[in-house]
Amino acid sequence: VPGGHIRLQFADTDRFDAAARHLGNVALDVEALTLYIPSDGAIASLRAVLDRLDHASIDIAELSIHTPDLDDVFLALTGQPDTQEVRP
């Protein structure tokens, strides 16, 4: 199921911009200085991203890994986000 990604947050715009250039086609959140890199969740893909940043001497402030959740499964199956409101 698509939807997995690696989330990288940077301490300043210089590191953020450099990482975006080195990593290529990634989703950007400029205000949060955060990059989202599509990932299958495998150790090898995480290692490849970290190696590229390490070789370029680019430090990250925070890293997290997102694995697909039920929302991602719903979107993959229907092609539409779940817009139904859930009430307790």
N, C-alpha and C positions, 0 to 999 in steps of 0.2 A: 504494500500500500504506500503510495507516495505521501509525502508530508513530513518526513523526517528531515531534520536539519541540525547543523551545528551553529550555535549562537555565540558570536564573539563581540565583546564590548571593549572599547578602547578608552584610555584616559584623556586623550587629546586628539584634535583634528589632524595633526600631522601623522600620527600613527594610523588613525582611521583611514585617511586618504591613501597612505602607502600600502596598507593591507588590501584595500579595495583594488588598487592597481595590480598588485601581485597575484591576487586570487581570481581576478577576472569577473566572470558572470555570476554575481551574487546579488541578493536583495539587500538594500540599504535602508537604514533608519538614521538619517543624518542628524536629527535632533538628539537621539540617544547615543550617537556614535557607535552604532551596532550594525554588524554584518550577519546575514543569515545565509549559510552555505548548505545547499541540498546535500543530504547524506543518507546512506543506507543504514547507518548506525554501526557499521563495522569498525573495528579498531584500526584497520589499515587505512580507511578513509580519514579518520581523525588524525592519525599519525602523519599522513600526507599533507594535510592542511597545516599542522603544527610544524612540520619540517620546512615547508615553504616559508612560513613566517620566521622561523629560527634562522634559516639561511639568509634572510633579508634583514636580520636583526630588528624585527618588529615585535615589541612586547604587547601582550594583551592584558587588560585589567580583569576581565571575567570571561569564563567559558561555560557553556552549558550545552547539553545534548538533548534534543527533542525527538522522541520516537513517536510514530503516528499514534493518534488516539482515536476515539470513536467519531469525533468531528471530522477527522481526516478520512476515515473509512466512509462516512456518509457522503462527503464531498466527492470521493473517488467513485462511489457507486452511482450517485445521482447527477453529478456535475454541477450541483447547486449547493450553496451554503445552507445550513439549517437555520431558517428564519423564524421558526416557531418558538414562541415564548414559553418557558417552563416556569410553572408556578408551584410552590410547595403545597 
